[in-house]
């Protein structure tokens, strides 16, 4: 099933999730802001905050759903996605938990040309691996959860983050 989204005219199954190094951080943030303002769903995450592909794909799908339902907290899919990836409704907290820091990063784009949109501001280092990132698992306090239950925990925490206290 292909669901055409308005933002960036990308199909929901064409996401690009790559590891990358940031070359010019300040210029990159400017470019990301411009792309997001034009409707592109492009977001940069701290590499140590991304558990696996499901983590970002679920955050993206949940972000799209909030716009479809009119329950979004932010004005952009990219920021909404950051909120879901960090399992919170607070933008400042999401930036601290999952937002890009100096060093390695993971770039998510709703279409296959995410790295091309950012030009020489990032150096792609390949697709995100298929394993689970232990640093991210620890960051979100999931260290004691059985490895085979991590994906279920990701989905559960994303759902619970919008239920409120």
C-alpha positions, 0 to 999 in steps of 0.5 A: 500500500502506498500512501501519498503524503503532501509533504515532499510528495514522497511515498511512505515506503520510500524513506531514506535512513542513513548514517552520516558525518556533519561537515558544516553544522550551522549551515546544515541547520539553516538548510534543514530549516529551509527544507522543512519550511518547504514541506520536506520531512527531513530530520537529523538525529544523534546516532546514539539516540536511534535504536533501529530502523523501526524506531525512526519509521514508527516515529515518522508514521506516528508523526504523519498520523497526528497531522492526518488527525489534527493532533500534532503538537508542532507545525512540522512533520520533522519536529513531530517525528523528533518528539515521537522518537524521543518518546515525549511531548516536550520539544526541548526534551526531545532535542536533548534526548534525540536531537543531533549533537556533534559527531555522528548522526542519522539522517531521516528523509521521507524520500530517497534523496535526503542526503542529496537535499543537504548537498556537501553539508553531510557525508553519507556513511551508509544505511543504518544497520539492522541491529539494535543500538545498545547506546540508544537502548540505554539512553531510553532506559530500556536496558533491562528489556529482553532484546526480542521485546525492544521493538514492542517497547518502542511502539508502546512508549510512542503510543504512551507519550501521547496519552498524557499523565 
